[in-house]
Amino acid sequence: MALKQVLEIYELLDSAKVDGAQVANLLTSRGADDVRVERVTGEQGYTDFIACAIRGNGAGPTLGILGQLGGIGARPAQIGLVSDADGAIVALSAALKLADMRRNGDVLAGDVRITTHICPHAPTQPHAPTPFMGSPVGIHTMIARQVQPEMQAILSVDTTRGNRVINQRGFAISPTVKEGYILRVSEDLLNIMSWVTGKMPVVFPITTQDITPYGNDLYHLNSILQPSTATSVPVVGVALTAEVPVPGPATGANHVYDDEMATRFCVEVAKMFAAGRCNFYEGDEWQKIQARYGSLSFLQTMKREG
């Protein structure tokens, strides 16, 4: 159960005055490692990037958990936490839960690295069928600070309610994305999702456009899979979802029990991945698809050269 941690993070972030330093103080007080804050200013304000690690015993691989979002608030246009804040809520709640577990003697085999950013006054931008949250800094600036070289697989957590293709409340996962390929859905992740929710797993559809970089004039579902454009490791999206389209700047739209389930999913994946019992993709099949069809890494760039 991670409800305590979700509520702590929710209450901390639900403020016009919150900043990265306050979040860092909480993480440090619970024993998180390598807690770092960097304030980056753009044309429409600033945001605080925050990163931390929960160190394991060194025997297993390192998982990355990224909280993707434009901002946790849209002040002064909106008062309170916005729907878009769930990426930060889940990522930071997972950090707290893993830190508390370690303090209580449950040490993972591998490290977990968590990154997100804190911006209570982000802009908004037009998008169909609902408005998107914007950000004071560009997506490429965000991804460069959130994807870390130590990460050997990534869960990218993002609110994904502003669409008409995911029609179920809770959370859903994506197929695995790696180096321009949309691979089969991980059976291990499907199992973990079923165990956490007690229901059949939910997988959301993605297209080739969704795994290309922002700024190329193509439609994107949202930014959930943008981390895949900046790394060669496998990336899976963890989407907070709804039955109906909900704007990213909408307030009163965060569901703590959905956030708790998504947090618990991330924690369980971290435990299994560190222990070598959760594969994001099949290595043999990856070698076959590379041998037969070659590299698609040009899809990680703005356009194919030549």
PEDA-V914460 format. One record per residue. N is the residue number from 1. RES is the residue in one small letter. SS is DSSP state (alpha for helix, beta for strand, coil for the rest). OMEGA is omega in radians with two decimals (* if undefined). NEAR is the number of other C-alpha atoms within 8 Angstrom. Layout:
BEGIN
n:N res:RES ss:SS omega:OMEGA near:NEAR
n:N res:RES ss:SS omega:OMEGA near:NEAR
END
This chain:
BEGIN
n:1 res:m ss:coil omega:-3.13 near:5
n:2 res:a ss:coil omega:-3.06 near:11
n:3 res:l ss:alpha omega:3.13 near:9
n:4 res:k ss:alpha omega:-3.11 near:7
n:5 res:q ss:alpha omega:3.12 near:11
n:6 res:v ss:alpha omega:-3.14 near:15
n:7 res:l ss:alpha omega:3.09 near:9
n:8 res:e ss:alpha omega:-3.13 near:8
n:9 res:i ss:alpha omega:-3.14 near:11
n:10 res:y ss:alpha omega:-3.11 near:9
n:11 res:e ss:alpha omega:3.12 near:8
n:12 res:l ss:alpha omega:-3.06 near:9
n:13 res:l ss:alpha omega:-3.08 near:9
n:14 res:d ss:coil omega:-3.07 near:9
n:15 res:s ss:coil omega:3.06 near:10
n:16 res:a ss:coil omega:-3.04 near:9
n:17 res:k ss:coil omega:-3.07 near:5
n:18 res:v ss:coil omega:3.07 near:12
n:19 res:d ss:coil omega:-3.09 near:10
n:20 res:g ss:alpha omega:-3.12 near:13
n:21 res:a ss:alpha omega:3.12 near:7
n:22 res:q ss:alpha omega:3.10 near:8
n:23 res:v ss:alpha omega:3.13 near:10
n:24 res:a ss:alpha omega:3.12 near:12
n:25 res:n ss:alpha omega:3.12 near:8
n:26 res:l ss:alpha omega:-3.13 near:8
n:27 res:l ss:alpha omega:3.14 near:13
n:28 res:t ss:alpha omega:-3.13 near:10
n:29 res:s ss:alpha omega:3.14 near:7
n:30 res:r ss:coil omega:3.04 near:10
n:31 res:g ss:coil omega:3.08 near:9
n:32 res:a ss:coil omega:-3.11 near:14
n:33 res:d ss:beta omega:2.99 near:9
n:34 res:d ss:beta omega:-3.13 near:7
n:35 res:v ss:beta omega:-3.09 near:12
n:36 res:r ss:beta omega:3.09 near:8
n:37 res:v ss:beta omega:3.08 near:11
n:38 res:e ss:beta omega:3.08 near:8
n:39 res:r ss:beta omega:3.13 near:8
n:40 res:v ss:beta omega:-3.10 near:9
n:41 res:t ss:beta omega:3.08 near:10
n:42 res:g ss:beta omega:-3.09 near:9
n:43 res:e ss:coil omega:-3.08 near:6
n:44 res:q ss:coil omega:3.09 near:10
n:45 res:g ss:beta omega:-3.10 near:10
n:46 res:y ss:beta omega:3.01 near:11
n:47 res:t ss:beta omega:-3.14 near:12
n:48 res:d ss:beta omega:3.05 near:13
n:49 res:f ss:beta omega:-3.12 near:15
n:50 res:i ss:beta omega:-3.14 near:14
n:51 res:a ss:beta omega:3.06 near:13
n:52 res:c ss:beta omega:3.08 near:14
n:53 res:a ss:beta omega:2.94 near:13
n:54 res:i ss:beta omega:-3.02 near:12
n:55 res:r ss:coil omega:3.03 near:10
n:56 res:g ss:coil omega:-3.11 near:12
n:57 res:n ss:coil omega:3.05 near:10
n:58 res:g ss:coil omega:-3.07 near:9
n:59 res:a ss:coil omega:-3.04 near:8
n:60 res:g ss:coil omega:-3.13 near:13
n:61 res:p ss:coil omega:-3.08 near:12
n:62 res:t ss:coil omega:3.07 near:13
n:63 res:l ss:beta omega:3.00 near:16
n:64 res:g ss:beta omega:3.03 near:15
n:65 res:i ss:beta omega:-3.08 near:14
n:66 res:l ss:beta omega:3.02 near:15
n:67 res:g ss:beta omega:-3.10 near:18
n:68 res:q ss:beta omega:3.10 near:13
n:69 res:l ss:coil omega:2.96 near:16
n:70 res:g ss:coil omega:3.10 near:11
n:71 res:g ss:coil omega:3.10 near:17
n:72 res:i ss:coil omega:3.12 near:18
n:73 res:g ss:coil omega:-3.13 near:17
n:74 res:a ss:beta omega:-3.13 near:17
n:75 res:r ss:coil omega:0.12 near:12
n:76 res:p ss:coil omega:-3.10 near:6
n:77 res:a ss:coil omega:-3.12 near:5
n:78 res:q ss:coil omega:3.10 near:11
n:79 res:i ss:coil omega:3.08 near:9
n:80 res:g ss:coil omega:3.09 near:12
n:81 res:l ss:coil omega:3.11 near:14
n:82 res:v ss:beta omega:3.11 near:17
n:83 res:s ss:alpha omega:-3.08 near:16
n:84 res:d ss:alpha omega:-3.06 near:15
n:85 res:a ss:alpha omega:-2.99 near:15
n:86 res:d ss:alpha omega:3.10 near:16
n:87 res:g ss:alpha omega:3.11 near:15
n:88 res:a ss:alpha omega:-3.12 near:15
n:89 res:i ss:alpha omega:-3.08 near:13
n:90 res:v ss:alpha omega:-3.12 near:15
n:91 res:a ss:alpha omega:-3.12 near:16
n:92 res:l ss:alpha omega:3.07 near:12
n:93 res:s ss:alpha omega:3.08 near:13
n:94 res:a ss:alpha omega:3.10 near:14
n:95 res:a ss:alpha omega:3.12 near:14
n:96 res:l ss:alpha omega:-3.11 near:12
n:97 res:k ss:alpha omega:3.13 near:11
n:98 res:l ss:alpha omega:3.10 near:10
n:99 res:a ss:alpha omega:3.11 near:12
n:100 res:d ss:alpha omega:3.10 near:10
n:101 res:m ss:alpha omega:-3.11 near:10
n:102 res:r ss:alpha omega:3.12 near:10
n:103 res:r ss:alpha omega:3.13 near:9
n:104 res:n ss:coil omega:3.02 near:6
n:105 res:g ss:coil omega:3.13 near:6
n:106 res:d ss:coil omega:-3.09 near:7
n:107 res:v ss:coil omega:3.13 near:8
n:108 res:l ss:coil omega:3.12 near:12
n:109 res:a ss:coil omega:-3.13 near:13
n:110 res:g ss:coil omega:3.11 near:15
n:111 res:d ss:coil omega:2.96 near:16
n:112 res:v ss:beta omega:3.12 near:13
n:113 res:r ss:beta omega:-3.06 near:13
n:114 res:i ss:beta omega:3.10 near:14
n:115 res:t ss:beta omega:3.03 near:15
n:116 res:t ss:beta omega:3.05 near:16
n:117 res:h ss:beta omega:-3.02 near:13
n:118 res:i ss:beta omega:3.11 near:14
n:119 res:c ss:coil omega:-3.12 near:13
n:120 res:p ss:coil omega:-3.05 near:15
n:121 res:h ss:beta omega:-3.11 near:12
n:122 res:a ss:coil omega:3.06 near:17
n:123 res:p ss:coil omega:3.04 near:11
n:124 res:t ss:beta omega:-3.14 near:11
n:125 res:q ss:beta omega:-3.12 near:8
n:126 res:p ss:coil omega:3.07 near:7
n:127 res:h ss:coil omega:3.10 near:7
n:128 res:a ss:coil omega:0.13 near:6
n:129 res:p ss:coil omega:3.11 near:8
n:130 res:t ss:coil omega:3.10 near:12
n:131 res:p ss:coil omega:3.05 near:13
n:132 res:f ss:beta omega:2.86 near:12
n:133 res:m ss:beta omega:2.99 near:15
n:134 res:g ss:coil omega:3.12 near:10
n:135 res:s ss:coil omega:3.10 near:12
n:136 res:p ss:coil omega:-3.13 near:13
n:137 res:v ss:coil omega:-3.10 near:14
n:138 res:g ss:coil omega:-3.10 near:8
n:139 res:i ss:alpha omega:-3.12 near:8
n:140 res:h ss:alpha omega:3.03 near:6
n:141 res:t ss:alpha omega:3.13 near:8
n:142 res:m ss:alpha omega:-3.07 near:9
n:143 res:i ss:alpha omega:-3.13 near:11
n:144 res:a ss:alpha omega:-3.12 near:9
n:145 res:r ss:alpha omega:-3.06 near:8
n:146 res:q ss:alpha omega:3.10 near:11
n:147 res:v ss:coil omega:-3.08 near:13
n:148 res:q ss:coil omega:-3.07 near:8
n:149 res:p ss:coil omega:-3.13 near:5
n:150 res:e ss:coil omega:-3.08 near:5
n:151 res:m ss:coil omega:-3.13 near:12
n:152 res:q ss:coil omega:2.97 near:11
n:153 res:a ss:beta omega:-3.02 near:11
n:154 res:i ss:beta omega:2.87 near:13
n:155 res:l ss:beta omega:3.13 near:13
n:156 res:s ss:beta omega:-3.04 near:15
n:157 res:v ss:beta omega:-3.06 near:18
n:158 res:d ss:beta omega:2.96 near:16
n:159 res:t ss:beta omega:-3.10 near:15
n:160 res:t ss:coil omega:-3.09 near:11
n:161 res:r ss:coil omega:-3.03 near:13
n:162 res:g ss:coil omega:-3.09 near:12
n:163 res:n ss:coil omega:3.13 near:13
n:164 res:r ss:coil omega:-3.11 near:8
n:165 res:v ss:coil omega:3.03 near:6
n:166 res:i ss:coil omega:-2.97 near:11
n:167 res:n ss:coil omega:3.13 near:9
n:168 res:q ss:coil omega:-3.13 near:9
n:169 res:r ss:coil omega:3.13 near:9
n:170 res:g ss:beta omega:3.00 near:10
n:171 res:f ss:beta omega:3.14 near:13
n:172 res:a ss:beta omega:3.10 near:12
n:173 res:i ss:beta omega:3.13 near:11
n:174 res:s ss:coil omega:2.86 near:13
n:175 res:p ss:coil omega:3.09 near:15
n:176 res:t ss:coil omega:3.09 near:15
n:177 res:v ss:beta omega:3.14 near:14
n:178 res:k ss:beta omega:3.00 near:12
n:179 res:e ss:coil omega:3.09 near:15
n:180 res:g ss:coil omega:3.11 near:15
n:181 res:y ss:beta omega:2.92 near:8
n:182 res:i ss:beta omega:-3.05 near:9
n:183 res:l ss:coil omega:3.11 near:9
n:184 res:r ss:coil omega:3.12 near:7
n:185 res:v ss:coil omega:-3.13 near:10
n:186 res:s ss:coil omega:3.09 near:11
n:187 res:e ss:alpha omega:3.14 near:6
n:188 res:d ss:alpha omega:3.12 near:10
n:189 res:l ss:alpha omega:3.07 near:12
n:190 res:l ss:alpha omega:3.11 near:10
n:191 res:n ss:alpha omega:-3.10 near:9
n:192 res:i ss:alpha omega:3.13 near:11
n:193 res:m ss:alpha omega:3.12 near:11
n:194 res:s ss:alpha omega:-3.14 near:11
n:195 res:w ss:alpha omega:-3.10 near:8
n:196 res:v ss:alpha omega:-3.05 near:9
n:197 res:t ss:alpha omega:-3.04 near:8
n:198 res:g ss:coil omega:-3.11 near:6
n:199 res:k ss:coil omega:3.01 near:6
n:200 res:m ss:coil omega:-3.12 near:7
n:201 res:p ss:coil omega:3.13 near:9
n:202 res:v ss:coil omega:3.13 near:7
n:203 res:v ss:beta omega:-3.13 near:8
n:204 res:f ss:coil omega:-3.09 near:10
n:205 res:p ss:coil omega:3.01 near:8
n:206 res:i ss:coil omega:-3.14 near:8
n:207 res:t ss:coil omega:3.08 near:6
n:208 res:t ss:alpha omega:3.13 near:7
n:209 res:q ss:alpha omega:-3.05 near:8
n:210 res:d ss:alpha omega:-3.09 near:14
n:211 res:i ss:alpha omega:3.01 near:14
n:212 res:t ss:coil omega:-3.06 near:14
n:213 res:p ss:coil omega:2.96 near:12
n:214 res:y ss:coil omega:3.08 near:10
n:215 res:g ss:coil omega:-3.12 near:6
n:216 res:n ss:coil omega:3.09 near:8
n:217 res:d ss:coil omega:3.05 near:5
n:218 res:l ss:coil omega:3.12 near:7
n:219 res:y ss:coil omega:3.04 near:6
n:220 res:h ss:coil omega:3.06 near:8
n:221 res:l ss:coil omega:2.96 near:8
n:222 res:n ss:coil omega:-3.03 near:7
n:223 res:s ss:coil omega:-2.97 near:11
n:224 res:i ss:coil omega:-3.10 near:13
n:225 res:l ss:coil omega:3.07 near:14
n:226 res:q ss:alpha omega:3.07 near:13
n:227 res:p ss:alpha omega:-3.13 near:11
n:228 res:s ss:alpha omega:3.13 near:16
n:229 res:t ss:alpha omega:-3.01 near:14
n:230 res:a ss:alpha omega:-3.08 near:10
n:231 res:t ss:coil omega:3.05 near:8
n:232 res:s ss:coil omega:-3.11 near:7
n:233 res:v ss:coil omega:-3.13 near:11
n:234 res:p ss:beta omega:-3.13 near:14
n:235 res:v ss:beta omega:3.05 near:15
n:236 res:v ss:beta omega:3.08 near:14
n:237 res:g ss:beta omega:3.02 near:14
n:238 res:v ss:beta omega:-2.97 near:14
n:239 res:a ss:beta omega:2.97 near:13
n:240 res:l ss:beta omega:-2.89 near:17
n:241 res:t ss:beta omega:3.12 near:14
n:242 res:a ss:coil omega:3.12 near:12
n:243 res:e ss:coil omega:-3.09 near:8
n:244 res:v ss:coil omega:3.09 near:9
n:245 res:p ss:coil omega:3.12 near:11
n:246 res:v ss:coil omega:-3.14 near:12
n:247 res:p ss:coil omega:3.07 near:11
n:248 res:g ss:coil omega:3.13 near:14
n:249 res:p ss:coil omega:-3.12 near:14
n:250 res:a ss:coil omega:3.06 near:10
n:251 res:t ss:beta omega:-3.09 near:11
n:252 res:g ss:coil omega:-3.05 near:8
n:253 res:a ss:coil omega:3.11 near:8
n:254 res:n ss:coil omega:-3.13 near:11
n:255 res:h ss:coil omega:-2.99 near:6
n:256 res:v ss:alpha omega:3.14 near:9
n:257 res:y ss:alpha omega:3.02 near:7
n:258 res:d ss:alpha omega:3.09 near:11
n:259 res:d ss:alpha omega:3.13 near:15
n:260 res:e ss:alpha omega:3.11 near:13
n:261 res:m ss:alpha omega:3.13 near:12
n:262 res:a ss:alpha omega:3.08 near:12
n:263 res:t ss:alpha omega:-3.14 near:14
n:264 res:r ss:alpha omega:3.08 near:12
n:265 res:f ss:alpha omega:3.14 near:11
n:266 res:c ss:alpha omega:3.13 near:11
n:267 res:v ss:alpha omega:-3.14 near:11
n:268 res:e ss:alpha omega:3.07 near:9
n:269 res:v ss:alpha omega:3.13 near:11
n:270 res:a ss:alpha omega:-3.14 near:10
n:271 res:k ss:alpha omega:-3.07 near:10
n:272 res:m ss:alpha omega:3.14 near:10
n:273 res:f ss:alpha omega:3.13 near:13
n:274 res:a ss:alpha omega:-3.13 near:16
n:275 res:a ss:coil omega:3.14 near:11
n:276 res:g ss:coil omega:-3.09 near:9
n:277 res:r ss:coil omega:3.11 near:8
n:278 res:c ss:coil omega:3.11 near:10
n:279 res:n ss:coil omega:3.07 near:10
n:280 res:f ss:coil omega:3.11 near:12
n:281 res:y ss:coil omega:3.13 near:11
n:282 res:e ss:coil omega:-3.07 near:7
n:283 res:g ss:alpha omega:-3.12 near:6
n:284 res:d ss:alpha omega:3.13 near:6
n:285 res:e ss:alpha omega:3.10 near:7
n:286 res:w ss:alpha omega:3.12 near:9
n:287 res:q ss:alpha omega:3.14 near:8
n:288 res:k ss:alpha omega:-3.09 near:8
n:289 res:i ss:alpha omega:3.08 near:9
n:290 res:q ss:alpha omega:-3.12 near:9
n:291 res:a ss:alpha omega:-3.05 near:7
n:292 res:r ss:alpha omega:-2.99 near:6
n:293 res:y ss:alpha omega:3.08 near:6
n:294 res:g ss:coil omega:-3.05 near:7
n:295 res:s ss:coil omega:2.98 near:8
n:296 res:l ss:coil omega:-3.07 near:8
n:297 res:s ss:alpha omega:3.08 near:9
n:298 res:f ss:alpha omega:3.08 near:10
n:299 res:l ss:alpha omega:3.07 near:14
n:300 res:q ss:alpha omega:-3.08 near:13
n:301 res:t ss:coil omega:-3.10 near:10
n:302 res:m ss:coil omega:3.05 near:10
n:303 res:k ss:coil omega:3.12 near:7
n:304 res:r ss:coil omega:3.13 near:7
n:305 res:e ss:coil omega:3.07 near:3
n:306 res:g ss:coil omega:* near:2
END
